[in-house]
Amino acid sequence: MTKIALVHDWLNQMGGAEDVLLELAAMFPDSPTYTSIFAPDLLPPAFAKLDIKTLWMDKLPGIHRHHQPYLPLYPMAWGGLTLRGYDVVLSNKSGFCHGLHVPDGTTHVCYCLAPTRYVWQFEHYTAREGLGGLVQAVLRPLVSLLKRWDYAAAQRVHHFIAISTEIQQRIKAYYDRDSVVIFPPVDTARFAAARTETPGDYYLVVSRLIPYKRIDLAVRVCTELGLPLKVGGRGRDLEKLRAIAGPTVEFLGYVPDDDLPALMAGCRAFLFPGLEDFGITPVQAQAAGRPVIAFGGGGALDTVKPGETGELFAEQTVESLAAVLKSFDPARYSPDACQDHARRFDVGLFRAQLRDFLSGV
């Protein structure tokens, strides 16, 4: 039997990367997960059931809630780890965990969520994470040094898998490495079961309410056009968004997982105005039979088929999104076509493609 170790950058917040890790852990239940830090009180109970092994960074003061100030230490921590006794090391990477070492006879496969963002896209990352001026000032001089480390670490990886065409292109541009694309897993059946033949008249956003998600575009446009918009999610931008929202915009707060399929199935269309490496929510909406209006970049170029399962707007501006919404008619988009497209990203396909890939390494 192939002995596999899973590797993940940090475990102190829930997001798409952590969804992928849970799926990997379900696929390989006997495999331990190596991570830099683990804060079980900040994560769903499912993580407490995993065999998690942390690095020395886990004991640093305050790191569970504020890991960004410690980012310069991650290359040293991961670069000092050699995983022995495994046939395959599978890293689920967006940070530095691909920089670990493996001995001869062990194959390192990197499921690349993104090349390290604050190294290769520093300005975008600092805006995305809301890092303060002091942290930025400390990090900026390190970036060129970290680029060299990150590039060298990527050369030690035996095989790269990218989560989207966008990430495949970045792997080539930043690391000069080839990769195959295996889309992240989406439980499409759960959303398909909620499909309704009589959806409501509201547009929908479900997201963390933070700046780079650009929820402000959806709020401003729907306010300007008098369109009903429901906004699900929490985050530091909530009060700013409330301040610019008109009477047609409703803030739902946190949406429980059990309520999400019906909410998506009932929308006129799902709005996705941010630039994402992949983006699972547009796939979930299509799985529920609903079209998507997304910014035409990043993962949306893979997940939305213009004219068939939704539309793309060209610029992250009020004018660009408004132009699409003014002429948008949901009746033009077949729920069957949306669901057929969503199945390209189904969890069953992810499992089959990943197992097939690993069997060949």
N, C-alpha and C positions, 0 to 999 in steps of 0.2 A: 504493500500500500504506500502511495506517495505521501510523504510527511511534509505538511505545508505550515508555514508561519505567516500570519497576517501582520501588517505594519500600518500604522495610522499616525498622522502628525501629532494631534492633541485631542483630548476628549474632555472638553469643558463647555461645549455648546452644541445645540442640535441644529443640523442643517442637512443639505443634500449629501455632503460627504459622509455624514454619520448614517444616513439612510443606506448608502452603498455599503458601509462597513457592516451594518446589521444583516444585510443580504449575504455578504461574503461569509459572515460568521454562521449563517444558517446553512449555506452551501457546504462549509467545512467545519462542522461542529466540534471536531476534536482538535482544531488548530488554536493555539494561543494568539492573542493580539498584543503586539508590542507598541507602546505609545509613550510620548514624552511625559504627559501629565494625565491624570484621571480624576475628575470631580463628579462622583456618582450623584451627589445631591443636585447637580445642575443638569442632569440627563434623565431620560425616561428609565423606568425600572428594568427594561430589557437589558441594559448595559451591565447591570449588577450580576447578571447570569453568565457573562463572558469571562473567559480566563484571560485577565488583563495583567500585563507586566509593564511596569513603568520604568523610566530612566531616572537618573539622579535629580533631574530638574523638578520632579514632582514635589520635592521637599522645599523648594525655594519659596520665600515668604510672599504671599498674596498672588501667586502665579495662577491659581485656579480661576480667579475672577478677572485678572489683568495679565494675560500672557503676552500681549504685544510688546511691553517694554523689555521683555527678555528675548526678543527675536534674535539679537546678535549671538546668543549663546547656543541656539539650536544646531548650527553646523558642527560645533565642537561636540555637542552631546550625541548627535546621530553619527558623526564621523568616528566617534570612539566606540561604537557598537559593532561587534562582529557576531552574526548569528550562525551558530554551528549546530549540526545535527538535523538539518532539514534538507529535503530534496528541492523544494521550491520556496522562495520568499516572495510573497505577493504584497507589494506596497501600494496603499491607497493614498496617493500623494497630491497635495497642493502646496506643501511647504518644503521641508528639508529631509523628510524621512527616507527618501531615495538615496541619501548619502551614506547609509550604513554599508558595512562590508560583509561579504559572504565568502567562504572558503572555496577552493576548487571543488567541483562536484556539486555545488549548489547553484541553482538558476534563479536569478533575480528578475521577476516580471513586475514592471511598474504600471499600475492602472492610474494613469495621469489625469487627475481632475483639472490641473492647470500647472504649467511651469510657474515656479515660485513668484507670486505676483509682486511682492514688494521689492524683489530684486530686478525683475524685467519690466515691470510697469509701475515704477515707484510712485509717480504722481497720482496715477489712477488709484493705486492701493491706499495711499494715505487719505485721499478724499473718501474712498469707499468705507474705510474703517473708522473715520473720524479721529485719527490720531492727532494729538496736540502738537503745537509748534515745537515744544521742547523735545519731544520724542522724534519728530521729523529732523530736527537739527542734529540730533545724535546719530540717527540712522544714515542720513544722506552721505557722509564721507565713507561709510562702510560699503555702499552699494557696489562700487566697482570691484572691490575686493571679493564681495560675496558673489558677484557674477562669475568670477574666475572659479571660485569654489563650487558653485552650483553647476557650472558647465562640466567641470572635472567629475563631479559626482554623477552626473547624467551619463558620462561615458562608461561608468562601471556597471550600469544597468544592462542586462542582457537583452531584454525585450520591452518595448513600450506599447501600451494600449492607450488610445486617446478616447475621451468621452464624446467628442464631436469633431466635425470637420475643422471648426475653428481651432480647437486644441491640437489637432493633428498638424495644422499649419504652424502653430506656435512652437511645437516640439521640434519641427524641422528648422524654423528660423532661429530659435534660441539655443538649441542643443545640437543641431545638425544631425538629428537622428530620425530614422523612419519609424512609422508606427502604423498599427491597424486601428480602425474605429470599432468599438463595441459600445453602443449607447447604454447609459445607466438604466437600471431596472425600474419599471413603473408597473404597479398593480392595476392594469387596465380593467380587469374584470370587475373590481370593486366599484369603479366609476361607471362602467357600462351598465351595471345593474340599476343605476339610478336614472337612466335615460327616460325622458318624458316626451310625449308628442305635443304637449302644450306648455312650452317654456314661458317664463315670465318676460317682462319688458325691461328688465334692469341689465346694465352692464356690470361686470364684476372684476375686482382686483383682490387677490389673496397673496399677501407678501409680508415680510418684515418691513416695517415702516422706517427705512433708513435712506440716506440721500441717494446712493448710487442706483437704487431701485427705480427712481424717477416716478414715483407715484404722484408727485406734484403735477406731472403732465396730464395724467388721467383726471385728477381732481379739477384742474384749471379748465380743461376742455369741456368736461361734462357740465361744469358750472356755467361756462360761457354759452354752451348750446342748450342748456336746460334739460339735459339727459339724466335719467335716473342712474346712479352709480352706487353700488355697495362696495365698501372697502373692508376686507377682513384682514386682521393681523394687528400686531403691536410693534412698538419701536419708538425711538427717540424723536422721530419726526411727527408724531401724532398731533401735538398742539400746533405746529406750523401748518400742517395740512388742514386742521380744523379752521384755522384762521383764514385760509383762502377758499374754503368750501362754501358753496351756496346751498340752498334748501333742498336741492335734488340729490345731494351726496349724503349717504348714511354710513357711519363708521360702526362696524360690527364688533370690534375688538377681536380677541382670540376666537378662532373658529375650531371647535373640537373636531377631531378626525372623523368621528361618526357622522357629523353634520355636513362635511365638505362635499361628498358626492352629490347630494341633492341640491346644494347651493350652486354647484357648477352646472348641473343638468338644467337648472331653472333659468340660467342667464341668457340674455340676448346674444352676448358674446363676451369672451374673456379678454381682458386688456393686459398686455405685457409690455410695458414701456421701457424696461431696463435693458442693459446689455449684459447678458449672462454667458458663461462658458457652455452651459447646456440649457437648464431650465425645465424642471419637471412639471410645474403647474400647467403650462400650455398643453402638454400631453394628456394630463388628467382631464382637462376640460374637453379636449377632443374625444377622449375615451367615453365621456358622458354624452357625446353627440353634439357638442357645441363648437362653433367656430372661434377663432382666436384672431385678435388684432395685435400685432407685435412690432416692436422696432426691428428693422431689417438688418440685424447684425448678430454675431455670436451664434449661440445654439439655435436661435429661432430660424436660422437659414436651413437647418436640418429638420426642425419639428413642425414648421408651418408651410403648407403648400398654397401659395397665393392663387386666389381664384377658385380653389377647391376646398380647403379646410380653413380658410381665413384670409387675412391680408397683412402685408408688411408696410409700415410707413418709413420713409427714407431718412428722416432726420429726427433727432430727439428735441423737437420743438413743438410748441402749441399749434403752430400753423400746420405742420406736417400731419400730426395726429388728427387735428380737426378736419382736414381735407378728406381723410379716409372715413371718419365717422359721419360726416355730412351726407355721404353717398352710400353708406353701408346699409345693406338689406340682408338680414339673416336668412331669409327664405331662399337666397341663391346658393346656400351651402347645405349639401346633403348630410344629415346626421350619419347615414351609413358610410359616406366617404370619410367623414371625420373619424369615425370609430375604426374603419379599416386602416387608416393611416396611423392612428395611435397604437395599433397592435404591432407596428414595427419596433416599438420600444417596450414591449411587454417583458415582464420579469422572466417568463419562461424562455423567451428567446435569448435574453441576457445570460441565463444559466447555461443554455445549450452552447452558445457561442464561446463563453468563457471556458467551459469544460473542454470543448473541442480545441481551443487554442492551447490550453495548458497540457493537453495530452500530446501535443506536437513539439513541446520544448524540451 
